[in-house]
Amino acid sequence: KSIKYLILHLLLLVFFTLDKLVQKFVKHLHAVAADETDTKLLHLYSYGNYRKPGRFFDIVFNENARALPHDLNTYQIVYVILIS
């Protein structure tokens, strides 16, 4: 009987942990969706992912990034994959 209770206890612990994880994730998503600056950053990120590479699009992207509040430290990270 004690092994059954131990297994049950471990399963309940896993479910409790998953419940708390999902709860915190939903709370964080709600906070991001409610904040105007976060929404602007998400739109800028999605625009950056779907734009074509080129000088004109880089200028538009940079101007949109400058429209964000100036009290934020924002960075654009560029990465290149080299295939040899």
TAKA-V591772 format. One record per residue. SS is DSSP state (hx for helix, st for strand, lp for the rest). BURIAL is b if it has 16 or more other ideal C-beta (glycine too) atoms within 10 Angstrom, else e. D_LAST is the distance of its C-alpha to the last C-alpha in whole Angstrom. Layout:
ss=SS burial=BURIAL d_last=D_LAST
ss=SS burial=BURIAL d_last=D_LAST
//
This chain:
ss=lp burial=e d_last=61
ss=hx burial=e d_last=59
ss=hx burial=e d_last=56
ss=hx burial=e d_last=56
ss=hx burial=e d_last=56
ss=hx burial=e d_last=54
ss=hx burial=e d_last=51
ss=hx burial=e d_last=53
ss=hx burial=e d_last=52
ss=hx burial=e d_last=49
ss=hx burial=e d_last=48
ss=hx burial=e d_last=50
ss=hx burial=e d_last=48
ss=hx burial=e d_last=45
ss=hx burial=e d_last=46
ss=hx burial=e d_last=48
ss=hx burial=e d_last=44
ss=hx burial=e d_last=42
ss=hx burial=e d_last=45
ss=hx burial=e d_last=45
ss=hx burial=e d_last=41
ss=hx burial=e d_last=42
ss=hx burial=e d_last=44
ss=hx burial=e d_last=42
ss=hx burial=e d_last=40
ss=hx burial=e d_last=42
ss=hx burial=e d_last=44
ss=hx burial=e d_last=40
ss=hx burial=e d_last=40
ss=hx burial=e d_last=43
ss=hx burial=e d_last=43
ss=hx burial=e d_last=40
ss=hx burial=e d_last=41
ss=hx burial=e d_last=44
ss=lp burial=e d_last=43
ss=hx burial=e d_last=43
ss=hx burial=e d_last=40
ss=hx burial=e d_last=38
ss=hx burial=e d_last=38
ss=hx burial=e d_last=37
ss=hx burial=b d_last=34
ss=hx burial=e d_last=33
ss=hx burial=e d_last=34
ss=hx burial=b d_last=32
ss=hx burial=e d_last=29
ss=hx burial=e d_last=29
ss=hx burial=e d_last=29
ss=hx burial=e d_last=26
ss=hx burial=e d_last=24
ss=hx burial=e d_last=26
ss=lp burial=e d_last=26
ss=lp burial=e d_last=24
ss=lp burial=e d_last=21
ss=lp burial=e d_last=23
ss=hx burial=e d_last=26
ss=hx burial=e d_last=29
ss=hx burial=e d_last=28
ss=hx burial=e d_last=27
ss=hx burial=e d_last=30
ss=hx burial=e d_last=32
ss=hx burial=e d_last=30
ss=hx burial=e d_last=31
ss=hx burial=e d_last=34
ss=hx burial=e d_last=35
ss=hx burial=b d_last=33
ss=hx burial=e d_last=36
ss=lp burial=e d_last=39
ss=lp burial=e d_last=38
ss=lp burial=e d_last=41
ss=lp burial=e d_last=41
ss=lp burial=e d_last=42
ss=lp burial=e d_last=38
ss=lp burial=e d_last=35
ss=lp burial=e d_last=32
ss=lp burial=e d_last=29
ss=lp burial=e d_last=26
ss=lp burial=e d_last=23
ss=lp burial=e d_last=19
ss=lp burial=e d_last=16
ss=lp burial=e d_last=13
ss=lp burial=e d_last=10
ss=lp burial=e d_last=6
ss=lp burial=e d_last=4
ss=lp burial=e d_last=0
//
